[in-house]
Amino acid sequence: MNRHLVVVLGTACILSCQFVLAGPGSVCVPGSGTYDVLVCKGPCSFAGPTNVVVKGTLVLTDEPFAIAAINDFSPARFEYAYTIGGDPNGCFVLDTIKSDQTYAGLITYGLTFWFGKSDQVNFDLYASPDAWHVASVTLSPTGFEGKGQSGGVGAAEPHLGSDVVVGRRLGPANLGKCIAAAGERRRKFNGAA
């Protein structure tokens, strides 16, 4: 049995569906959903964007999906933002507000692999052969909050400190939200050029 399936089954047994709007016949996986996400240096809130360094859309799905499920429909190519795990079970589109503060946002159109235990969820927002950004957050009925950490080896070793990562739940997991966010970001970028 693969690690992802064990994590999903264990988590489903421990938690109720209070974090997911599960419909008839759907699988209850706490944490899955569509979120607005902020990465901040210091106190962080959607009401006060003072410390925001990266913002965007994050989708955590109930099940892994093939990369073609998103790239075949997206105006931008999504790339892997993780190195450990199987097929992705999440995607994101991020905008960097302040550069050189975190490795989150170095991949704009990303695929992630998330997993959790109890009400804790971990996911990556960046990965390269020598660097990474990992978020570890605590779920609530309205979203999540926790820490992010940029890491690396050699020349990629950052001295950036930890991040505050918050998410506001918008609804059930929907890969179409990543595709729409990618289209919107491309329109803004092309309009500014």
Long-range contacts (C-beta under 8 A, 24 or more apart in sequence): 2-86, 3-85, 3-115, 4-64, 4-85, 4-86, 4-89, 4-113, 4-115, 7-115, 7-116, 7-117, 8-62, 10-117, 11-116, 11-117, 11-118, 14-117, 14-118, 15-118, 15-119, 18-141, 19-119, 19-139, 19-140, 19-141, 19-169, 20-172, 21-171, 21-172, 23-172, 26-62, 27-62, 27-63, 29-62, 30-116, 30-119, 30-139, 31-60, 31-114, 31-116, 31-121, 31-139, 31-144, 32-60, 32-61, 32-62, 32-172, 32-173, 33-59, 33-60, 33-169, 33-170, 33-171, 33-172, 33-173, 34-58, 34-59, 34-169, 34-170, 34-171, 34-172, 34-173, 34-174, 34-177, 35-59, 35-60, 35-143, 35-144, 35-167, 35-168, 35-169, 35-170, 36-167, 36-168, 36-170, 37-92, 37-94, 37-165, 37-166, 37-167, 37-168, 38-164, 38-165, 38-166, 38-167, 39-94, 39-102, 39-104, 39-105, 39-125, 39-148, 39-163, 39-164, 39-165, 40-163, 40-164, 40-165, 40-166, 41-98, 41-101, 41-102, 41-161, 41-163, 41-164, 42-164, 43-164, 44-145, 44-164, 44-165, 44-166, 45-166, 46-166, 46-168, 51-164, 52-97, 52-98, 53-96, 53-97, 53-98, 53-101, 53-102, 53-104, 53-105, 53-163, 54-94, 54-95, 54-96, 54-97, 54-101, 54-102, 54-104, 54-105, 54-125, 55-94, 55-95, 55-97, 56-92, 56-93, 56-94, 56-95, 56-105, 56-181, 57-92, 57-93, 57-177, 57-178, 57-181, 58-90, 58-91, 58-92, 58-112, 58-123, 58-167, 59-90, 59-91, 59-92, 59-173, 59-174, 59-175, 59-177, 59-178, 60-89, 60-90, 60-112, 60-114, 60-121, 60-123, 60-173, 61-89, 61-90, 61-173, 61-175, 62-89, 62-173, 63-89, 64-88, 64-89, 64-113, 65-89, 65-175, 67-111, 69-175, 70-111, 70-175, 70-178, 70-179, 73-179, 74-109, 74-178, 74-179, 74-182, 74-183, 75-179, 75-182, 75-183, 75-186, 76-108, 76-109, 76-182, 76-183, 76-185, 76-186, 77-109, 78-109, 78-110, 78-111, 78-178, 78-182, 79-107, 79-109, 79-110, 79-111, 80-110, 80-111, 80-127, 81-107, 81-110, 81-111, 81-112, 81-124, 81-125, 81-126, 81-127, 82-111, 82-112, 82-113, 82-123, 82-124, 82-127, 83-124, 83-127, 83-132, 84-113, 85-113, 85-115, 86-113, 87-113, 88-112, 88-113, 89-113, 89-114, 90-114, 90-123, 91-175, 91-178, 92-125, 92-178, 93-178, 93-181, 93-182, 93-185, 94-125, 95-185, 101-160, 101-163, 102-133, 102-148, 102-150, 102-160, 102-163, 103-131, 103-132, 103-133, 103-150, 103-151, 103-152, 103-158, 103-160, 104-133, 104-135, 104-148, 104-150, 104-163, 104-165, 106-133, 108-185, 109-178, 109-182, 120-146, 126-150, 128-156, 130-154, 130-155, 130-156, 131-156, 131-158, 133-163, 135-163, 135-165, 137-165, 137-166, 137-167, 141-169, 142-168, 142-169, 143-167, 143-168, 143-169, 144-169
